[in-house]
């Protein structure tokens, strides 16, 4: 399988945009450039698999790719948050030592 440089750039841009949008929608402020890219690319795979299985077609083009990837990334973040529970990220990656350890009573 041959992938051109242009298609790789499109995948990366779609992943970054979708990951950033998903981080805004699912109680967070984004996860940095690399984190948004990873969440967005994985979300694109989820969205491109799940939406056709549910007989949902968003059309073609770049906007539809971003929408598919964002929906998949949102679902991915929801599943991760449910599985991680309260021990996971409380509102983003930056709350590592916050939460119950950082509270003053």
VEXDREN-2710 file (C-alpha; in Angstrom, 1 decimal):
% VEXDREN-2710
k/r/px/py/pz
1/UNK/0.0/0.0/0.0
2/UNK/1.4/3.3/-1.1
3/UNK/0.5/6.5/0.8
4/UNK/1.4/9.9/-0.6
5/UNK/2.8/12.7/1.5
6/UNK/-0.4/14.7/0.9
7/UNK/-2.6/11.9/2.3
8/UNK/-0.4/11.5/5.4
9/UNK/-0.6/15.3/6.0
10/UNK/-4.4/15.1/5.7
11/UNK/-4.6/12.2/8.2
12/UNK/-2.4/14.1/10.7
13/UNK/-4.4/17.3/10.3
14/UNK/-7.8/15.5/10.6
15/UNK/-6.4/13.7/13.7
16/UNK/-5.3/16.8/15.4
17/UNK/-8.5/18.7/14.7
18/UNK/-10.7/15.7/15.7
19/UNK/-8.7/15.1/18.9
20/UNK/-8.8/18.8/19.9
21/UNK/-12.6/18.9/19.2
22/UNK/-13.2/15.7/21.2
23/UNK/-11.1/17.1/24.1
24/UNK/-13.3/20.2/24.2
25/UNK/-16.6/18.2/24.0
26/UNK/-15.7/15.6/26.6
27/UNK/-14.8/17.7/29.7
28/UNK/-11.3/18.5/29.0
29/UNK/-9.0/21.2/27.5
30/UNK/-7.2/19.1/25.0
31/UNK/-4.2/16.9/25.5
32/UNK/-1.5/18.6/23.6
33/UNK/-0.5/18.2/20.0
34/UNK/0.6/14.6/20.2
35/UNK/-2.2/13.5/22.5
36/UNK/-4.8/15.2/20.3
37/UNK/-3.3/13.5/17.3
38/UNK/-3.4/10.0/18.9
39/UNK/-6.9/10.4/20.1
40/UNK/-8.0/11.8/16.7
41/UNK/-6.4/9.1/14.6
42/UNK/-7.7/6.3/16.8
43/UNK/-11.1/8.1/16.8
44/UNK/-11.0/8.2/13.0
45/UNK/-10.6/4.5/12.8
46/UNK/-13.5/4.0/15.3
47/UNK/-15.8/6.5/13.5
48/UNK/-15.0/5.1/10.1
49/UNK/-15.8/1.6/11.3
50/UNK/-18.8/2.4/13.5
51/UNK/-20.8/4.9/11.5
52/UNK/-21.2/2.7/8.4
53/UNK/-22.2/-0.2/10.7
54/UNK/-25.0/2.0/12.1
55/UNK/-25.9/3.0/8.5
56/UNK/-25.0/6.6/9.1
57/UNK/-23.4/8.5/6.1
58/UNK/-22.1/12.0/6.7
59/UNK/-21.1/12.5/3.1
60/UNK/-17.7/12.9/1.5
61/UNK/-14.9/15.4/1.8
62/UNK/-12.7/16.8/4.5
63/UNK/-15.5/18.0/6.7
64/UNK/-17.1/14.6/6.8
65/UNK/-13.7/13.0/7.6
66/UNK/-13.3/15.4/10.5
67/UNK/-16.8/14.8/11.7
68/UNK/-16.3/11.0/11.5
69/UNK/-13.0/11.2/13.4
70/UNK/-14.5/13.6/16.0
71/UNK/-17.4/11.3/16.7
72/UNK/-15.1/8.3/17.0
73/UNK/-12.7/10.3/19.3
74/UNK/-15.6/11.4/21.5
75/UNK/-16.7/7.8/21.9
76/UNK/-13.1/6.8/22.7
77/UNK/-12.7/9.4/25.4
78/UNK/-16.1/8.5/26.9
79/UNK/-15.1/4.8/27.1
80/UNK/-11.7/5.7/28.6
81/UNK/-13.3/8.0/31.2
82/UNK/-15.8/5.3/32.2
83/UNK/-13.1/2.6/32.5
84/UNK/-10.7/4.9/34.3
85/UNK/-13.3/6.2/36.7
86/UNK/-12.2/8.7/39.3
87/UNK/-8.6/7.4/39.3
88/UNK/-8.1/8.5/35.7
89/UNK/-7.8/12.0/34.4
90/UNK/-10.2/14.3/36.3
91/UNK/-10.4/17.0/33.7
92/UNK/-7.4/16.6/31.5
93/UNK/-3.8/15.4/31.7
94/UNK/-2.7/18.3/33.9
95/UNK/-4.5/17.2/37.1
96/UNK/-2.0/14.5/38.0
97/UNK/-1.4/15.4/41.7
98/UNK/-4.6/17.5/42.1
99/UNK/-7.8/15.9/43.0
100/UNK/-8.1/14.4/46.4
101/UNK/-4.4/14.6/47.3
102/UNK/-4.2/18.3/46.6
103/UNK/-7.3/19.3/48.6
104/UNK/-7.0/21.1/51.9
105/UNK/-9.7/20.3/54.4
END
